[in-house]
Amino acid sequence: MELKKTGDSASIVLVGSFNPQIFHPVWFRQVGLLPATEADNAEVEVVSPDVAIFRLKWLRLEVFRGRFIAHTTDASQFGPLRDLVMGTFSLLEHTPITMMGLNRGIQFDLQIEDKWHQVGHTLAPKEIWRHYLKEPGMQSLSIQAQREDDYQGAINVTVRPVMSKRYVVEVVTNNHYELDQGTLAADAVDIIESCWESALDFALALSEGVIREALASKP
Amino acid sequence: MRNTYTAIQKETLDTVEPQETSVYLPVDDTRYDVESPDETTMPEPSLPTVDRDLAVKTKRRSFVVISPAEESGRVFLPLQQWEGVVVHVDEDEFTAILTDKTHPGNPEEEVVLDRQEIPEDDQPLLQPGAVFYWSIGYEEEPGQPRRRVSQIRLRRLPKWTRRELEEAERKAMEFADLFR
């Protein structure tokens, strides 16, 4: 059965120690990470010593002193998203990094209300809840699993209905890495380079698999 | 460059329990708690941008920022994606080897493309060895009819990565062994 996707987004999140005011579109243009036209048309929300946020047509970048987030909802830009983060931290290679997340969120339009409920009922059965609550519904379900590679961290998966879209369910996969003390951005860049594509592929296979199995199960 | 902030000022919300966070309040009342949690997940789309009540109720040490998907509403869903490597550049055309990213089992293809397919800003990067991403798909924006678009973007990496350098060194050693 072909699942209909209505959204596909990805993000790279780094936890560490950052200097937000560096992260201005002009800096990205000057170091060649963004073309001039994009950088000059960036919508800058704020760039200050504590926080920097700007948006392009395909990217939203948020940098706090403790966290860096690059996020796109344009599935054709997953490669450029990786390049932007790798390019940034190849230049800022001595930035201390303690954690990293390689994330993908895929939205599926289930089109029919019964199917939409079936996914929720299958992943979060309501029998017990109905003893105590009136019409319980799944708002968000989170599952954590061990990593299967040699890195420290976890795989976190969240399934939730997208309330702004009818009968749409989103599966968000967080490939979380706990990095050793003393890890620098250059090490994180190595992990991104070697793991980004497989993290995206894993998230796609997992998301489609879970929704397919939930739809195929007997209500 | 547009800047949507006319001023940034610190504010203490008296309804919020004191925390070791600074709160920056832009003109549209968006609230940012600068200390963010130690999470590496995606920004949560369920938190609205301007709902200060929610931010106060939840009392989380998190920033309250709407996710890009809901903010811009723009979504691009690819039908077909390739990654290409430029092998030859002419005045009007260029030749590239394409790898099918949508159907990875498909063999590589050599294609000739019009230089005009490349955005003006990326033209100086169009040289043998350059990597590019080519996608054909549907672009959806609120209030706009769904559009089928084709877009090419050249890879921008200002510095060789450690892995690329190691790979280059490994290849150099292989060649050195051949000539030994």
Contacts between the chains, C-beta under 8 A, distances in Angstrom:
chain1	res1	chain2	res2	distance
A	5	B	77	6.0
A	6	B	75	7.2
A	6	B	77	7.7
A	7	B	69	6.1
A	7	B	75	5.2
A	7	B	77	7.7
A	8	B	75	7.7
A	8	B	77	6.4
A	9	B	42	7.1
A	9	B	67	7.8
A	9	B	68	7.4
A	9	B	69	5.8
A	11	B	42	4.9
A	11	B	43	7.4
A	13	B	39	7.5
A	13	B	40	4.2
A	13	B	41	7.0
A	13	B	42	7.5
A	14	B	40	7.6
A	15	B	38	5.7
A	15	B	39	7.8
A	15	B	40	6.1
A	25	B	1	6.7
A	26	B	1	7.9
A	31	B	158	5.2
A	32	B	156	5.9
A	32	B	158	4.5
A	33	B	156	5.4
A	33	B	158	6.3
A	34	B	156	7.3
A	35	B	119	6.8
A	35	B	121	3.3
A	35	B	122	6.3
A	35	B	156	7.7
A	36	B	121	5.7
A	37	B	119	7.5
A	37	B	120	7.3
A	37	B	121	5.1
A	38	B	121	7.4
A	39	B	1	7.8
A	40	B	1	5.8
A	41	B	1	7.0
A	41	B	2	7.8
A	42	B	1	6.0
A	42	B	2	8.0
A	43	B	2	5.3
A	43	B	4	6.6
A	44	B	1	6.1
A	44	B	2	6.9
A	44	B	3	4.9
A	44	B	4	7.3
A	44	B	5	7.8
A	45	B	4	5.6
A	45	B	5	6.5
A	45	B	26	6.9
A	45	B	30	7.8
A	46	B	5	5.4
A	46	B	8	6.0
A	46	B	24	6.7
A	46	B	26	6.5
A	46	B	32	7.7
A	48	B	8	5.9
A	48	B	24	7.1
A	50	B	22	5.9
A	50	B	24	6.9
A	50	B	34	4.6
A	51	B	24	6.2
A	51	B	32	5.8
A	51	B	34	5.6
A	53	B	32	7.9
A	53	B	65	7.5
A	55	B	68	7.1
A	55	B	71	7.8
A	55	B	72	7.3
A	57	B	72	8.0
A	57	B	74	7.0
A	58	B	76	7.6
A	60	B	68	4.1
A	60	B	71	7.5
A	62	B	43	7.6
A	62	B	63	7.6
A	62	B	65	6.7
A	64	B	34	5.6
A	64	B	35	7.5
A	64	B	36	4.9
A	64	B	63	7.1
A	65	B	34	6.7
A	65	B	35	7.8
A	66	B	35	6.6
A	66	B	36	5.7
A	66	B	38	7.7
A	67	B	36	4.3
A	69	B	43	6.6
A	71	B	42	6.7
A	71	B	43	6.5
A	71	B	67	7.2
A	71	B	68	5.5
A	72	B	68	7.3
A	73	B	68	5.3
A	73	B	69	4.5
A	73	B	72	7.3
A	73	B	74	6.4
A	73	B	75	5.6
A	73	B	76	7.4
A	74	B	74	7.2
A	74	B	75	7.5
A	74	B	76	4.1
A	75	B	76	5.8
A	75	B	77	6.2
A	75	B	78	5.2
A	75	B	135	7.9
A	75	B	137	7.5
A	76	B	76	5.3
A	76	B	78	5.1
A	76	B	81	6.5
A	76	B	133	6.8
A	76	B	135	3.4
A	76	B	137	6.3
A	76	B	151	6.2
A	76	B	153	7.9
A	77	B	76	7.5
A	77	B	133	7.8
A	77	B	153	7.4
A	79	B	83	6.9
A	79	B	133	4.7
A	79	B	155	7.3
A	80	B	133	6.5
A	80	B	153	5.6
A	80	B	155	7.5
A	80	B	156	7.6
A	83	B	155	5.5
A	83	B	156	6.0
A	83	B	157	5.6
A	84	B	156	7.6
A	86	B	157	6.6
A	86	B	161	6.2
A	87	B	156	6.4
A	87	B	157	5.0
A	87	B	158	5.6
A	87	B	159	7.0
A	90	B	157	7.2
A	90	B	158	7.4
A	90	B	159	4.4
A	90	B	160	7.9
A	90	B	161	5.8
A	91	B	158	6.6
A	91	B	159	6.1
A	98	B	38	8.0
A	99	B	38	6.5
A	99	B	40	5.3
A	100	B	40	5.9
A	101	B	39	7.5
A	101	B	40	2.5
A	101	B	41	6.0
A	101	B	42	7.9
A	103	B	40	7.3
A	103	B	41	6.2
A	103	B	42	4.7
A	105	B	42	5.6
A	156	B	41	6.5
A	158	B	41	7.6
A	160	B	46	7.7
A	162	B	45	7.6
A	163	B	46	7.4
A	164	B	70	6.6
A	170	B	45	7.9
A	172	B	41	7.0
A	172	B	42	5.7
A	174	B	40	6.3
A	174	B	41	4.5
A	174	B	42	7.2
A	176	B	40	5.2
A	176	B	41	7.7
A	177	B	40	7.5
A	186	B	162	6.1
A	189	B	161	5.9
A	189	B	162	7.1
A	190	B	161	7.4
A	190	B	162	5.8
A	190	B	163	5.9
A	193	B	161	5.7
A	193	B	163	5.1
A	194	B	163	6.9
